[in-house]
Amino acid sequence: MYAEEQQFLAPGLQRIAQLSELALAEGRGCTLIDVDGNEYLDFFAGVAVASLGHSHPRFVAALTNQIERLAVGSFTSEPRLQLMKVLAEIAPGALKRTQLYSGGAEAVEAAIRLAKAYTKKYEVVGFWGGFHGKTGGVMGLIGDEWKQKWGPLPGGTYQVPYADCYRCPLKLNYPDCGVACLDFMRQSLKTTTAGMIAAVLIEPMQGTAGNVIPPPEFLPGVRDIAHENDALLIVDEMITGFGRTGLPFGCNHTNVEPDVMTIGKGFGNGFPVTGLMSTDEITAAPPFSKASSSSSSYGGNALAATAALTTVETILDEGLIDNAARVGAFLLDELRGLQEKYEFIGDVRGAGLLLGMDLVKNRATKEPLAREVSEEIFLGALRRGLLLMGYFSRVRINPPLILSESEARDGVAILDEVFADVARSGRYRQ
């Protein structure tokens, strides 16, 4: 089925779909089932999207009921009203105003427009390793080589190092470094920008870069630098929001209140609904506040609002934030146990059910594991029934928030088998 589809599908499919060549039939809880009946434990969750897992009964019932009544339109609906109320209750600080969209990049671009409207300035600062979508307005803020060869990037965008301490861009060691990347950022903004910074855009924990967890001083320091420059702090919570990290939002770990926050992915449990949240004062800024200036054709229709409301209420009612913290801590300990067994595991890190590993040829040099070996690990795990983002040297683990300790243990047991094969062969030194 996969090969047949390739005759018609344009190139550019996600790497995990290309490598796995999976043709899926259905999903239940944390298990995916392909068209041949093979089952896979899901440590991927559609890149941290399936927060409730697959085919959650409450989610299925709510959407089935809503689609039989009303699906489209930007008018007020009961589910959207309830969603606005719930979001205002759980969001940090004074972030009580929400606008909804259907894609992550769309929401981030709207957040940047909002910052420009409020500050009347035009420059945006992002971070090495950052990812905020692939559309033209945010492409210049992608913090890796992916953005190369697409032509001129938008003007007025700048990037500074992120506190990726295992692979420190300044070649220093935490905590002896004194979080020197913040000093570097402060000086860089003075010397490289036009002094018209509207926003500093940051993931509280980086997803695409490898589920990177910065030290606790970093995000508060970035906030301070943003405000020293009279810029807004936009915290992109696409991956880290709604319990993924064991707290409601990633910024809750350091008590940082963003000026603007973007939300998505696990927010809709697979339904394409995203949004931005900010304050009464900031969202009132024209031209963002003018009629039709901040809206979206699909964002916030009754079906999207039902998906998001049901997801958020289920996360809260079923205690999935606490589950992410508890099972995430268990999984982190298990992975650190593997690190003690295998010398090619250079680093293990995590917050809640956002976990990452660095696989290396040599712990002393931290040289990344060869891509071919990483892909062998990914395929070896897949053959044994585990799906995870393990095809690069920076392994990402972000299962549904409903993951049990038993399922976590099963996944680690599969990784143990695969890593044992790699260790016996010695291929990791290649």
C-alpha positions as CSV (number, residue, x, y, z in Angstrom):
1,M,0.0,0.0,0.0
2,Y,2.9,2.4,0.9
3,A,4.6,1.8,-2.5
4,E,1.4,2.2,-4.4
5,E,0.8,5.6,-2.7
6,Q,4.2,6.8,-3.7
7,Q,3.2,6.8,-7.3
8,F,0.8,9.7,-6.5
9,L,2.1,11.4,-3.4
10,A,4.4,14.4,-3.9
11,P,7.9,13.9,-2.3
12,G,8.7,15.5,1.1
13,L,6.9,13.1,3.4
14,Q,8.0,13.1,7.1
15,R,11.2,11.2,7.6
16,I,9.5,8.8,10.1
17,A,6.9,7.9,7.5
18,Q,9.5,7.3,4.7
19,L,11.7,5.1,6.9
20,S,9.0,3.1,8.5
21,E,6.9,2.7,5.3
22,L,4.0,2.1,7.6
23,A,0.4,1.9,6.3
24,L,-1.8,2.2,9.4
25,A,-5.3,1.0,9.9
26,E,-6.2,2.1,13.3
27,G,-5.1,3.2,16.8
28,R,-6.2,2.3,20.3
29,G,-4.8,4.1,23.3
30,C,-1.0,4.0,23.0
31,T,-1.1,1.3,20.3
32,L,-1.0,1.7,16.5
33,I,-2.1,-1.2,14.2
34,D,-1.0,-1.4,10.6
35,V,-3.0,-2.9,7.7
36,D,-1.4,-6.3,8.2
37,G,-2.4,-6.4,11.9
38,N,1.0,-5.6,13.4
39,E,0.9,-3.6,16.6
40,Y,3.3,-0.8,17.6
41,L,3.7,0.9,21.0
42,D,3.5,4.6,20.2
43,F,6.3,6.7,21.6
44,F,5.8,9.2,18.8
45,A,2.1,10.4,19.1
46,G,2.2,12.2,15.8
47,V,5.0,14.5,17.1
48,A,3.4,15.0,20.5
49,V,0.0,15.6,19.0
50,A,-2.1,12.6,20.2
51,S,-2.2,13.7,23.9
52,L,-5.2,11.5,24.7
53,G,-3.9,8.6,22.6
54,H,-5.8,7.1,19.8
55,S,-9.6,6.8,19.5
56,H,-10.2,8.0,23.1
57,P,-13.9,7.2,23.6
58,R,-14.8,10.7,25.0
59,F,-13.1,12.4,22.1
60,V,-14.7,10.2,19.5
61,A,-18.2,10.7,21.0
62,A,-17.8,14.4,21.3
63,L,-16.7,14.9,17.7
64,T,-19.3,12.5,16.3
65,N,-22.0,14.4,18.1
66,Q,-20.8,17.8,17.0
67,I,-20.3,17.0,13.3
68,E,-23.9,15.8,13.2
69,R,-25.0,19.3,14.3
70,L,-22.5,22.0,13.1
71,A,-19.0,22.1,11.8
72,V,-17.9,25.3,10.2
73,G,-18.2,29.1,10.6
74,S,-16.6,31.7,12.9
75,F,-19.7,32.4,14.9
76,T,-20.0,31.9,18.6
77,S,-20.9,28.4,19.7
78,E,-21.4,26.7,23.0
79,P,-18.2,24.6,22.8
80,R,-16.1,27.7,21.8
81,L,-17.5,29.7,24.7
82,Q,-16.7,26.9,27.2
83,L,-13.2,26.5,25.6
84,M,-12.5,30.2,26.0
85,K,-13.4,30.0,29.7
86,V,-11.3,26.9,30.4
87,L,-8.3,28.4,28.6
88,A,-8.6,31.6,30.6
89,E,-8.6,29.6,33.8
90,I,-5.5,27.5,33.1
91,A,-3.3,29.9,31.2
92,P,-0.4,31.7,33.0
93,G,-1.2,35.1,34.6
94,A,-3.2,37.6,32.6
95,L,-3.4,35.6,29.3
96,K,-7.2,35.6,29.1
97,R,-7.7,36.4,25.4
98,T,-7.5,33.7,22.8
99,Q,-7.7,33.6,19.0
100,L,-7.9,30.3,17.2
101,Y,-6.2,29.0,14.0
102,S,-5.7,25.7,12.3
103,G,-1.9,25.3,11.9
104,G,1.1,25.9,14.2
105,A,2.9,28.3,11.8
106,E,-0.3,30.2,11.2
107,A,-0.6,30.8,15.0
108,V,3.0,31.8,15.4
109,E,2.8,34.2,12.4
110,A,-0.3,35.7,14.0
111,A,1.6,36.1,17.3
112,I,4.4,38.0,15.5
113,R,1.8,40.2,13.8
114,L,0.3,40.9,17.2
115,A,3.7,41.8,18.7
116,K,4.4,44.2,15.8
117,A,0.9,45.8,16.2
118,Y,1.5,46.3,19.9
119,T,5.1,47.5,19.9
120,K,5.0,49.3,16.5
121,K,8.3,47.7,15.8
122,Y,9.3,45.1,13.3
123,E,12.2,42.8,14.2
124,V,12.0,39.3,15.7
125,V,14.6,37.3,17.5
126,G,14.6,33.5,17.6
127,F,17.1,30.8,18.7
128,W,19.5,28.3,17.3
129,G,17.7,24.9,17.2
130,G,14.3,26.6,17.2
131,F,11.4,25.5,15.1
132,H,8.1,27.3,14.6
133,G,6.8,26.0,11.3
134,K,7.7,26.0,7.6
135,T,5.7,29.0,6.2
136,G,7.4,32.0,4.7
137,G,6.8,34.3,7.7
138,V,8.6,32.0,10.2
139,M,11.1,30.2,7.9
140,G,13.8,32.7,8.9
141,L,13.3,31.7,12.5
142,I,14.1,28.0,11.9
143,G,17.3,27.5,13.9
144,D,19.0,24.9,11.7
145,E,20.2,24.3,8.2
146,W,16.7,23.2,7.0
147,K,16.0,26.8,5.9
148,Q,18.8,26.8,3.4
149,K,18.3,27.0,-0.3
150,W,14.8,28.4,-0.2
151,G,15.9,31.8,-1.4
152,P,16.0,35.1,0.6
153,L,14.7,34.9,4.1
154,P,12.4,37.5,5.6
155,G,14.3,40.6,6.8
156,G,14.5,41.7,10.4
157,T,14.9,38.2,11.9
158,Y,17.8,37.3,14.1
159,Q,18.9,34.2,16.0
160,V,21.0,33.7,19.1
161,P,22.2,30.5,20.9
162,Y,19.8,28.4,22.9
163,A,20.9,26.9,26.2
164,D,21.4,23.4,24.8
165,C,23.8,22.5,27.6
166,Y,24.9,19.0,26.4
167,R,26.0,20.6,23.2
168,C,26.7,24.1,24.4
169,P,27.1,26.4,21.4
170,L,29.7,28.4,23.4
171,K,31.6,25.2,24.3
172,L,31.2,25.8,28.1
173,N,29.9,23.7,30.9
174,Y,26.8,24.4,33.0
175,P,26.6,25.6,35.8
176,D,30.2,26.9,35.7
177,C,29.3,28.9,32.6
178,G,27.0,31.2,34.6
179,V,24.5,30.8,31.7
180,A,26.9,32.8,29.5
181,C,24.5,32.4,26.5
182,L,22.3,35.1,28.1
183,D,25.2,37.6,28.2
184,F,25.9,36.7,24.6
185,M,22.3,37.2,23.6
186,R,22.2,40.6,25.4
187,Q,25.3,41.8,23.5
188,S,24.2,40.3,20.2
189,L,20.9,42.2,20.2
190,K,22.8,45.4,20.8
191,T,25.2,44.9,17.9
192,T,23.2,43.1,15.3
193,T,19.7,44.5,15.3
194,A,18.3,47.9,14.3
195,G,17.0,48.4,17.8
196,M,13.4,47.8,16.7
197,I,12.8,44.4,18.3
198,A,9.0,43.6,18.4
199,A,9.3,40.1,19.9
200,V,11.6,37.4,21.2
201,L,10.2,34.0,20.2
202,I,11.2,31.0,22.1
203,E,10.2,27.4,22.9
204,P,10.5,26.9,26.7
205,M,11.9,23.4,25.8
206,Q,13.0,22.8,22.3
207,G,11.2,19.9,20.4
208,T,12.7,19.6,16.9
209,A,16.2,20.2,18.2
210,G,16.0,17.0,20.2
211,N,13.6,17.6,23.2
212,V,16.2,19.9,24.8
213,I,15.6,21.0,28.4
214,P,17.4,24.3,29.2
215,P,18.5,25.1,32.7
216,P,16.0,27.0,34.9
217,E,17.8,30.3,34.7
218,F,17.4,30.5,30.9
219,L,13.8,31.4,30.2
220,P,13.6,34.0,33.0
221,G,16.8,35.5,31.6
222,V,15.4,35.6,28.1
223,R,12.2,37.3,29.4
224,D,14.3,40.0,31.1
225,I,16.3,40.6,27.9
226,A,13.1,40.9,25.8
227,H,11.7,43.4,28.2
228,E,15.0,45.4,28.4
229,N,14.5,45.9,24.7
230,D,10.8,46.8,25.1
231,A,9.9,43.7,23.1
232,L,7.2,41.1,23.8
233,L,8.1,37.6,24.9
234,I,6.3,35.0,22.8
235,V,6.5,31.6,24.3
236,D,5.7,28.8,21.7
237,E,4.0,26.1,23.7
238,M,3.0,24.0,20.6
239,I,4.8,20.9,21.9
240,T,5.2,21.7,25.6
241,G,1.6,22.8,26.4
242,F,-1.3,21.1,28.0
243,G,0.6,18.7,30.3
244,R,3.3,17.4,28.0
245,T,6.1,18.4,30.5
246,G,4.3,17.4,33.7
247,L,2.9,20.9,34.3
248,P,0.2,22.7,32.4
249,F,2.7,24.6,30.3
250,G,6.4,24.5,29.8
251,C,6.8,28.1,31.1
252,N,5.2,27.0,34.4
253,H,8.5,25.2,35.3
254,T,10.2,28.6,35.8
255,N,7.1,30.7,36.6
256,V,7.6,32.9,33.5
257,E,4.5,34.6,32.3
258,P,4.7,35.2,28.6
259,D,3.3,38.3,26.9
260,V,2.0,36.1,24.1
261,M,1.7,32.3,24.1
262,T,1.0,30.0,21.1
263,I,-0.7,26.7,21.5
264,G,-1.4,23.7,19.3
265,K,-0.5,20.0,18.7
266,G,-1.7,18.2,21.9
267,F,-4.3,20.9,22.3
268,G,-6.6,19.2,19.7
269,N,-5.5,15.6,20.0
270,G,-5.1,15.4,16.2
271,F,-7.7,17.8,15.1
272,P,-5.9,20.8,13.4
273,V,-6.6,23.5,15.9
274,T,-4.1,26.0,17.3
275,G,-4.2,29.4,18.8
276,L,-2.5,32.3,20.5
277,M,-3.2,33.7,24.0
278,S,-2.4,37.2,25.4
279,T,-3.7,40.0,27.6
280,D,-6.6,42.4,27.2
281,E,-4.1,45.3,26.6
282,I,-1.9,43.6,24.0
283,T,-4.7,42.0,21.9
284,A,-6.5,45.4,21.7
285,A,-3.6,46.8,19.6
286,P,-4.6,47.8,16.1
287,P,-4.3,46.7,13.3
288,F,-4.4,43.2,14.9
289,S,-7.7,44.1,16.7
290,K,-9.5,45.4,13.5
291,A,-12.4,43.3,12.2
292,S,-11.1,40.2,10.3
293,S,-7.5,41.1,11.0
294,S,-6.7,38.2,13.3
295,S,-9.3,35.6,12.3
296,S,-9.0,32.4,10.3
297,S,-11.5,30.5,8.1
298,Y,-11.1,27.3,10.0
299,G,-9.9,28.5,13.4
300,G,-12.4,28.2,16.1
301,N,-15.3,26.7,14.3
302,A,-17.7,24.6,16.3
303,L,-16.0,21.3,15.4
304,A,-12.5,22.6,16.2
305,A,-13.7,24.1,19.4
306,T,-15.3,20.8,20.4
307,A,-12.1,18.9,19.7
308,A,-10.0,21.3,21.8
309,L,-12.5,21.6,24.6
310,T,-12.9,17.8,24.9
311,T,-9.1,17.3,24.8
312,V,-8.4,19.9,27.5
313,E,-11.2,18.8,29.7
314,T,-10.2,15.2,29.4
315,I,-6.6,16.1,30.3
316,L,-7.8,17.8,33.4
317,D,-10.5,15.3,34.4
318,E,-8.3,12.2,34.0
319,G,-5.3,13.7,35.7
320,L,-3.1,13.4,32.7
321,I,-0.8,16.2,33.7
322,D,0.1,14.3,36.9
323,N,0.3,11.1,34.9
324,A,2.8,12.7,32.5
325,A,4.9,13.9,35.5
326,R,4.8,10.5,37.2
327,V,5.2,8.2,34.2
328,G,7.7,10.6,32.7
329,A,9.9,10.4,35.8
330,F,9.7,6.6,35.7
331,L,10.6,6.5,32.0
332,L,13.5,9.0,32.6
333,D,14.9,6.7,35.3
334,E,14.6,3.6,33.0
335,L,16.4,5.4,30.2
336,R,19.2,6.5,32.6
337,G,19.5,2.9,33.5
338,L,20.2,2.1,29.8
339,Q,22.7,5.0,29.8
340,E,24.7,3.1,32.5
341,K,24.7,0.0,30.3
342,Y,25.6,1.5,26.9
343,E,28.5,3.8,26.4
344,F,27.0,5.2,23.2
345,I,24.2,6.9,25.2
346,G,25.8,10.3,25.9
347,D,22.9,12.2,27.5
348,V,19.4,11.5,28.8
349,R,17.0,14.3,29.7
350,G,13.4,15.0,30.1
351,A,10.5,16.8,31.7
352,G,7.3,14.9,32.0
353,L,6.7,12.9,28.8
354,L,9.0,15.1,26.7
355,L,12.3,13.1,26.7
356,G,15.4,13.1,24.7
357,M,18.6,11.1,24.3
358,D,21.9,11.9,22.6
359,L,23.6,8.9,21.0
360,V,27.3,9.3,20.4
361,K,30.3,7.5,19.0
362,N,32.4,8.5,22.0
363,R,31.2,10.1,25.3
364,A,34.4,12.1,25.6
365,T,34.2,13.7,22.2
366,K,30.3,13.7,22.0
367,E,30.6,13.0,18.3
368,P,27.1,12.1,17.1
369,L,26.2,8.5,16.2
370,A,26.3,7.9,12.4
371,R,23.0,8.5,10.7
372,E,23.1,5.0,9.3
373,V,23.4,3.4,12.8
374,S,20.6,5.7,14.1
375,E,18.3,4.5,11.3
376,E,19.2,0.9,12.1
377,I,18.1,1.5,15.7
378,F,14.9,3.0,14.5
379,L,14.1,0.1,12.2
380,G,15.2,-2.4,14.9
381,A,12.8,-0.9,17.4
382,L,10.0,-0.8,14.7
383,R,10.5,-4.5,13.9
384,R,10.1,-5.3,17.7
385,G,6.9,-3.1,17.9
386,L,8.1,0.3,19.1
387,L,7.6,3.5,17.1
388,L,9.7,6.5,18.2
389,M,11.6,9.4,16.6
390,G,14.9,7.5,16.8
391,Y,16.4,7.9,13.4
392,F,18.8,10.8,14.3
393,S,21.5,10.8,16.9
394,R,19.2,13.0,19.0
395,V,16.3,10.6,19.9
396,R,13.0,12.1,20.8
397,I,10.4,10.4,22.9
398,N,7.0,12.0,23.3
399,P,4.2,9.3,23.8
400,P,0.5,10.0,24.5
401,L,-0.1,11.5,28.0
402,I,-2.1,8.3,28.9
403,L,1.0,6.2,28.8
404,S,1.2,3.7,31.7
405,E,4.3,2.6,33.6
406,S,3.8,-0.9,32.2
407,E,3.8,0.5,28.6
408,A,6.9,2.7,29.5
409,R,8.7,-0.4,30.8
410,D,7.8,-2.4,27.6
411,G,9.2,0.4,25.4
412,V,12.4,0.5,27.3
413,A,12.7,-3.3,27.1
414,I,12.6,-3.0,23.3
415,L,15.2,-0.3,23.3
416,D,17.4,-2.4,25.5
417,E,17.2,-5.3,23.0
418,V,18.1,-3.0,20.1
419,F,20.9,-1.2,21.9
420,A,22.3,-4.6,23.0
421,D,22.6,-5.5,19.3
422,V,24.4,-2.3,18.5
423,A,26.8,-2.7,21.4
424,R,27.6,-6.3,20.4
425,S,28.3,-5.3,16.8
426,G,30.4,-2.3,17.8
427,R,28.8,-0.3,14.9
428,Y,28.3,2.7,17.0
429,R,32.0,3.5,16.7
430,Q,31.7,3.9,12.9
